[in-house]
C-alpha cells in the first residue's frame, strides 16, 4: 500500500465524519436511540464512578446491576462509546437538568459535569461514535479495494457509493448499532482475506479481535462465521488446499473473551443472562411493516422482502454498476477466491430473511453490511471503465487519464449524492428512481417511515403555535426522545406529554400523527376527539405526508 493511498483513506475518513456531523443536527432522535443514549449515560457513570473510587463495591452483582441492567437485551460496546462521547464532548451537564431525566446514572443534586463545549446538542455528542465508524467504513472500503483491485478510481467510487446511500447515511447519524456492525463486518472480511494470504499469525489475530468487537455490538455478528466458514469450504473445494485455520482459531478464542470482558452484566450468572439475551432475540416481537400495500406484523413474510427493499431504496447507479461489477469480478480469474468471499459476505446478511420468519420491521438496516460489498462491486465496474475509456478516447498522457478518471468518479457519484442530500433528514422515507421516489414508494404501498424520528421537522412549528402549557399527544414519538428534546431546549419546556392512546388524545390540546399504514386508526381517533379533520400543519417529503399536526382549536 502506497503512502498516497493512506492519505486518500484519511481524507475520505475526515470528509465523511465532517459531513455527517454537520448534517446530524437536522435528523430527529428515533425511539431506540433514546434508550441507547440513556443506557450510555448509565454505563459511563459506572465507569467514571469506578475509576474515581466513588462506588464501594462496583464489581459486585448489585453494583453492576445498578448501572448495567437497563437495556441489557443488547450488547454494550456502542452504548459505552455513546456515553463516553457524551461525557467528553457535550457542554456542561448541569444539576437542574436532572429533574427532567432522573436515574441512577445521572448527577446527584449539586453535582456538575464540566466537559469540553464541542457539541451544543447532546444528541450529536452521543451519535459521534457512529459517525466515526461511518468514516472508518469509507476508509476501509477504499483500502480494501485498492489493495485487492489496484484502481484508485474504483476505490474512491466504492467509498463514495458506500457513503452516498440515503438509508446508510441516515443510520450513520444515529446512536444505533446497525452502521457500526456493518463497518465491523467489512473490517472482519478484509482482515480475513489478508489472513488467508499470509503465513503470519497477526492477521488472524485481527480477525479474532474484530469479531469480538462485533459480538459486543450486535447479534448479526453470529452470522459472520457462517460466511467465513463457507468461504473456507469454497477455497478448499476449488483449490484442494486447506486454507490456514488460524483466523478461525483466533475467532474462537478472542471473540468470546472480548464479548464477555466488555459486558459486566454477564459477569454474574453468565449462563442465565446470556441465555436471556439470545432468547430475547429468538423470540423478538414482530412490529408492523408495510410492503407493497400489505401491512405485516407476524410471519410468514414474503421471502423476497429484502430484495424488494434493496431494489427500491438503493441508488440506481449503485445497483446498475454493482451488477456489472459482480459479473466482471466473477469472470476474472484470481487465486485468492476474492469473488467468492465478497459474494458470501454480501449474501449472508440478506439470506437470513429468506426464510420468511425473521422480523422485517427494520427494513434495510438489518442487512446494512451488504451495502459496502455492493459498492465494492460497483467500484470494480468503474475500474474497468477507467481502464478502457482513455483507449477509446485516444488519451495517452498521465494528466489526461487522471482527469478522465476524476470526471468518471464525479459522474457516477453525483446521482447518489443528489438522492442523499434531497432525502435528508428523512432517509427512511427515501425511495429510488425505480420506485418513483418518495411519491412512488407511497403509491407502491411501501413503508413510509418508522421510529417516530421525523417529528423534529415540526418542532419549530410546535414551539411557535402551541398555547402555553399545552398538552401534546406524541403518538409514535416516544417519551424518552421527548425528554432529550426538552434537555436540548429544542422543545418548549412548558409543552407536556399528554399520555398514550385514546386517553392521551382526549387529554391533549394538540396531537401528532406519524404516518404509517397501521397508524391510520390514530388519525380517526383524533378526528373524533377534536371534531375536525382539518390539519394545522403537515410535514412532507416531496409531497408525501410524514407527520400531521392537529390542534383542538384550529
Number of C-alpha atoms within 10 A of each C-alpha: 9 8 8 9 17 14 12 17 24 18 15 24 23 17 14 27 24 14 12 23 20 12 17 23 16 14 21 24 28 23 19 17 23 23 18 24 26 23 24 31 25 23 28 24 21 23 16 14 15 16 11 9 11 11 13 10 12 19 15 13 16 13 15 20 17 17 23 23 15 17 14 17 15 20 24 26 20 26 30 25 21 30 25 22 21 27 24 19 21 23 19 16 19 14 15 14 15 15 11 12 15 11 14 12 19 19 20 12 12 8 12 13 14 14 14 13 12 13 17 15 21 23 28 27 23 34 27 26 27 28 27 21 21 27 27 23 28 30 27 24 29 32 23 22 26 21 15 15 16 15 20 21 26 29 34 29 30 34 29 27 30 26 27 25 25 30 25 25 26 22 21 29 31 26 31 26 26 24 27 27 28 28 24 24 28 24 22 24 24 23 21 22 24 19 23 19 13 13 12 12 14 15 22 26 22 22 28 28 22 23 30 26 26 29 25 24 24 20 18 19 21 12 14 20 14 14 21 21 13 16 22 20 13 16 21 13 11 10 12 10 9 11 17 17 13 20 24 19 15 21 21 15 15 20 21 18 14 19 22 18 13 20 18 20 23 22 16 15 10 13 11 11 16 16 10 14 17 15 12 13 14 11 10 11 12 15 13 20 24 20 21 15 15 13 17 19 17 16 13 12 18 16 16 15 19 21 15 14 18 20 17 22 27 25 27 18 18 27 19 12 21 23 14 18 23 22 15 17 19 14 10 9 11 10 9 15 17 18 19 18 23 24 19 22 26 22 16 18 22 20 15 17 21 15 13 16 15 19 24 25 18 14 22 23 20 23 24 23 27 24 23 29 25 24 29 30 29 29 36 29 24 27 25 16 15 23 14 11 15 17 11 8 10 10 13 10 10 9 10 13 19 14 12 18 22 16 14 19 23 15 12 19 22 15 17 24 18 14 22 23 17 15 21 20 25 23 24 26 26 33 28 21 18 14 20 15 20 25 19 18 25 20 14 14 16 25 25 23 21 21 17 24 24 28 25 23 19 16 15 13 13 20 16 10 11 17 13 12 12 18 21 24 28 25 22 21 23 20 16 19 23 21 17 21 21 19 21 15 11 15 19 20 15 14 18 18 19 21 18 16 13 14 12 18 26 20 17 23 21 25 26 25 25 27 22 21 18 14 14 12 11 19 20 13 15 24 17 13 16 21 11 15 12 13 15 16 15 17 18 16 19 12 10 18 18 21 22 20 22 24 20 17 10 10
